Amino acid sequence: MTKQTETFLSSVERMFDQAADLVGVSEGLRHKIKVANSTYTVRFGVRLRNKLFTFTGYRSVHSEHREPVKGGIRYSPHADQNEVEALAALMTYKCALVEAPFGGSKGALVIDPSEWEEHELERITRRFTQELAKRSLISPAQNVPAPDMGTGEREMAWMADEYKRLYPSDLNSWACVTGKPVSKGGIRGRVEATGRGIQYALKEAFRHPEDIKWAGLSGTLDGKRVVVQGLGNVGYHAAQFLSQEDGAIIVGVMERDGAVVNENGIDIDGLHKHIHENGGVKGYSGYTSDSTSVLTMDCDIFIPAAMEGIVTRENANDIKANIVIEAANGPITFTANEILRDKGCLIIPDLYANAGGVTVSYFEWVKNLSHIRFGRMQRRQHEKQTLQMVEAIEEMVGSKFPTKHLEKIIEGPTELDLVRSGLDDVMREGYQVISKKWRSDNRIPDLRTAAMMIALERIQDSYGSLGI
Ligand code: NAD
């Protein structure tokens, strides 16, 4: 493959082919799974600032072997069909890997959100939603978008509200998108879910000493030196949890306008506040305009959490991290993946690593369909039963239960506790199955191929049961 043709989509397809060869997927089925089922381009006009502006949006449906299909919508001036199709394909594999019962989809609007006022973005988003709804590209039963780069709770709330207006008698209309604010049918723990998933994935990797040793490391996350690219939703939460809860030291953060370095550890909340107040990292203590030097700085763990195509054949040799965990989708190209792997770098692949978002989106969708908050029915029952047990223990041993533990023990799980528990379970099990697969056959070169193989085996089974 020539230099020019290593696009995001071609990288995903080469990773797919490598795994499909090892699984032994038949030629016909391989083609069926690989290509996007459909990609819609919508162009619509919105009158703003006394002028008619035409916007271009995409929604690609990669595979409908499970329905609804699921995947984020990004707002980016650089979005194009190739990117959306690559992201939709990754969603299919990701959902299959973490057993979220969805096919894969992805969408984008070609827009730079920073150029528009909030009320203008709302009008644009509502119009975009109408275009999607017309084609069943947003629907609780068929296609369920979520936030991605450049979108968040606010945009999801607008979309859900617009959908509700269009289909007022649809009892399940809240389930048409996930990532909504809690007051608009969202679920606690969704905002930080992808970053939380990155933390859980790394913690599980460190529970596999043989994998950590393979990467030339030992011990736990405590004291590990971490570089993060992109302090947006995913990068910020991952950096915050790793530094505040696990003792990792964030030594470098790269953003659009430069980077920040601090060998003693960057105050992530302070830097995040600075970015929001000043629109970038410039001016923060430890600022450098030389992001490349931060990308290639000595560290234990690199977390690309911005965008695709960051580590390429040109710079892969300069990356010094022992572990790269792909918080973003597609940050490492196919060739760069081979170069890093051959250097002994453990790559925790996107289709597993950033699955925390879709996992908690799945919980939100189930919550919307069941119309009840997780834990609502059990919490007080748990409290009552535990109190009875405590009373029985006190009677048996003849002394009082220590009050410092009592409160925590009798308190039943909240929605957030249950979401975290479910997410932790998915992330732990996900790592265990891909690591086991990688170790099971020396023809499987890395965790990515192992993850892709598991996803393909499940999709193949699903098509098989349909007689395809
Ligand atoms: P976001 O828009 O909240 O954050 C992206 C951050 O990256 C921003 O702070 C932006 O300034 C920065 N950035 C952009 N280009 C950069 C560059 N060239 N160099 C350095 N920094 C740059 O987006 P997000 O939701 O955090 O998504 C980030 C990545 O994670 C994307 O690849 C997305 O597909 C993936 N992802 C997101 C979710 C989710 O739940 N939001 C789930 C799975 C995967």
Boltz pocket constraint, residues with backbone or C-beta under 6 A from the ligand:
constraints:
  - pocket:
      binder: B
      contacts: [[A, 147], [A, 148], [A, 149], [A, 150], [A, 151], [A, 190], [A, 191], [A, 194], [A, 229], [A, 230], [A, 231], [A, 232], [A, 233], [A, 234], [A, 235], [A, 254], [A, 255], [A, 256], [A, 258], [A, 305], [A, 306], [A, 307], [A, 308], [A, 327], [A, 328], [A, 329], [A, 354], [A, 355], [A, 357], [A, 358]]
      max_distance: 6.0
